[in-house]
């Protein structure tokens, strides 16, 4: 006997909508509406074939976006509401932070000035970041009332206060010349590019005749302050009077792919069915809070890191699945199991956590220089994942291991 209140008339939806029992708009369930709209709060789309997932504009049938079966996406434009944009595991903001920011302040003298002694000419303020390097360039056309005079340019730092000709000296420069000639002088890069405390610095450009004569600085004299990148260690070695010892150290950056990986039971036994995949946490229905180990080849690491001082160390991992659609929390530890995947789990777990890991997503996690130095010294040879801090779903995640599309990678910056 047919239903008295049919849902479909042929293949046409008669009712305003059909909905799941738990449907709550914007919160849970699903709804398919007669007007052609729909809402789903949990959807998995299986993409196969050459076309993949396509977005078609209804007005003219044009293809305006797509995601292929390998996860490669193409869109006409992308608007990111937060700063959580990752490229190959690294936040794009962190990548941009490694670049120079260029000119951050500039000033030009509006009129000529003349006099004897050191005279203030131009003030320029900027806000310094103690982790950045700065360069200051001066161009100062000058003349004197005496032929073959020598001029002097000063840069002084007043900090957050108004600078004067008695403020601490940043740098000075002598310029030899003659009467009524213009001279341009540029501070050499690296001459005074670091040592600024964080906060405002009011910089004064001043000038004088070295011989005490009347000097003139002309309108158009200018001062530029440039951010030239992150503060890096001073690795120079003095060679005054043959001193300084050995060769200067150099800074290197290298990355190393993992050598082995695997998943282990709560009791510590290797689970062969997962192969090289690295899994942490407890999946509903599995009944175990499992964990993983990932190892690197000591011969390769030793060839690069032996005797090095590690400045930074990170690991790049790709989570191919989290139980929760909004991602999960990785629980990271270390081990010293060596070059071969062991039959049982060992190591120190939960040395750090990384919450908010996207599903799926590749993230570079800062392990810290201390763990990096352990690896360089040979007392640590890899990392662990899991077990979950609890059996909660937020800790159940699966990571690409050796031989997968996005295998684990260790990244080092070090001196030697």
Steps between C-alpha positions, in 0.01 A plus 500: 500500500648837400582767759223756558758779523747437219846662494550477125274543200691292249853633551385844620519597868148589609574617852691820576798291616617163623722501808693269727354441849784701661481795261563835664593778261867592526563234764423140403336268249396572143219652299414479128256772403243518222643832379827326408702602802652255748693498827731228630706520819717194433586409141770280350532532122684222318681651200594266214586532133654784306229756571505475879282750686395793284328831575286618208351851468129469422475815287726378219619152597858618548736294717610734781669259742606139537670243726648199319541145629852583629376794709629769264268801516440784257293811570475844345569664836529398865399705803644377831323643806773394745881489490500119488626462144758223464739430212676161514441484874619851588285802580536745215538779758807324641643465150448867424659592832829361371507761225622860520219751550681777315482868580298554818570872552638784291560870550619792284648829617264777380746794509869591508679542831841650584714544809801389698538207736272196492153610390173308505346465155233230467313268738337172399314256728429129464385214721768233530455126539794357696491185282558694175800656328492864387706703255511879485602683183588870489540725199616846605606765245726746685745786446735717708618860495859370488650308209600136559311481826396167649143438604358261753158332516359361827206275582387511861231303685268673746298186571142602575612855588586793275859452379770765530861533390591349839291183450677162467687466172384236257757577232697777339672544168769739373468649151794673339417769246530855378306825506159520332498133396222259591587167645287190553590252771331167567547303820649164408259204547575337834663815639227550759224253434436335836495560873170686512281423796132441430287813484519851361832652393529865397807532281678832438705584193755771589806645328808719548818625341781284635729805504253723687410708195150597390335209324176491304268204454255542214132429463442156359738330744324181601502210742357156426444225756470149360398167651739251339375179661510292819784550747765236432796402718825695471744233380794725414850418630747777580828485309658800673864419575442145379244426770166327490585132496339275238271557205169685536196281554234488229123467524332219307141389440423140403203264494504121534232248406408225746662156466231282663161530672230285655206472740500320836229361726420628846716215630790609278498234224546601135171474304599366161160557336567876493836466327689830511201714594537689829181502709426643843202488736198273530257445218142432610450124495872417496544491876866608517674834543775437247822684418770525236873535447684673215875467456781657298827350376777597739768483229333776298427718802849450639664598174333840517443563871803349673668774704234753404322748723129474420320834481155361414336166431154413370312204358258512206217244515191438287185388681292316240211448742359617833191354659355849543428703189652809660832322552681389811797523733833329430689366804872499420788335685848367420684168490848363438412169334767531230496427127259204495133494592479309830249228581386683811437861592751707698561866566380801696146600406317833520795738498280748313156525341372671188128579515278617216654272237280519189335201329686419284802724539877532491647692793856589601534474878782673687679237709739752652878526486542272805339199329690589183826491694408158640467377143829662399673339801356157419294464818172527308433342160130563436158602626195330642132581444250423775356337687213742544497689828152351540296267283309802369441525126712817472815286533417239235699583188685322218821634349683422178808289566801398293397422143180708515434811293603737780757318716639649827786749470740642762621857442811654659674833511845461654849645528828324445 
